[in-house]
Amino acid sequence: MLVRTAIIAALAAGFTLAAPARADEALAKKHNCLACHQLDKKSVGPSYKDIAKKYKGQNVAAKLEEKVKKGGSGVWGQVPMAPNPAVPDADIKKLVAWVLAM
């Protein structure tokens, strides 16, 4: 009985974790982030997986949220990150958390 409960709990946790990832990819599409970024390959900007790898274990969420909002340059090469002032702060927080969790 205990093993069955643990399996059910693990499956439930997996489904709970999977839903936000889909929701945030949809959010990235909604705000046109995928015009410059891809999940696992470089496009105009770095891939989300490369961003997550570069910043793994670092407390950089606030810094990246600001960069998404205001734009930036120099970290990933010559192409600047365009500012995204129209994207709500709550959505930026979700997107940055999603990228860093990859």
N, C-alpha and C positions, 0 to 999 in steps of 0.2 A: 504494500500500500504506500509506503514512504517513497519508494522508487518511482512509482506511478505518479505521485504528487509532484516529485521533483521534475520528472519529464514534462508533465503538463505545465509546470511553472516555467521551465526553460523554453518550451515552445511559445508560450504566451509572451515571454520577454522578447523572443526573437521576432515575433510578429509586431510587437510594440516598437522595437528598434527599426524594423524595416519600413514602417509607415512614414516616419519623419524624413527618411532619406528620399523616398519618392516625392514627398511633399516639397522638399527643398529643391530637388531637381526641377520640379514644376515651377517653383518660385524663381529659379535661375532663368528658366525659359520666359516666364512672365516679364521679368525685368530686362530681358535681352542680354543677359550675361554670357550666354552661349554664342553670341556673335563674335566674341573675342577669346573665350575660354572653352576648352573641352574637358571632359572628365579625366581622360587618361593619355592625351597627346597634346603637344604644343600646337597652338594655332597662332593667332595674332599675339596672344599673351600665353603665359605658362599654363600647363594643365592643372586642374585642381589637385590631382594626386601629387604633382611636383611641389605645389605650394605646401600641401600638408607635410610632405617629406622634409622640405627645407625648414619648416618651423616646428617640427615634432618636438614635444617636450618643453617648448618655450611658451611663456605667457604673453602672447602677442595679439590676442583677440581685439583688444581696444585699438591697437595700432593699425591692424588690418581693416577694422570697421571704419576708421578715419580715412584710410587710403581709398576704400571703396567710395566713400561719400565725397571726398575732396579731390581724388585723383593722386597720381604720383609718378615718379620716374626713377630710373637708375638702378633699380634692384634686379630687374630681369633683362636688361639690355637697353637698346636705344628707344624702343617703342614705349611711349608713356601710357599709363593707366588713365583713361578718361574719367573725369568726375561724374558722379551719379547723384546729384543733389535731390532729384525727384523720388528716389527710392526711400521709402519710410525706414526710419532707424530700426524699428522692430524687425523688418524684413532683412536688413543688412546684418543684424545680430544673428538671425537664423542662418543666413547664407554663410557667414564666416564660420560659425560653429559647425555647420555641415561640412564645409571644405576642410577645416582643421581635423575633423573626426575621420577623414578618409585614410 
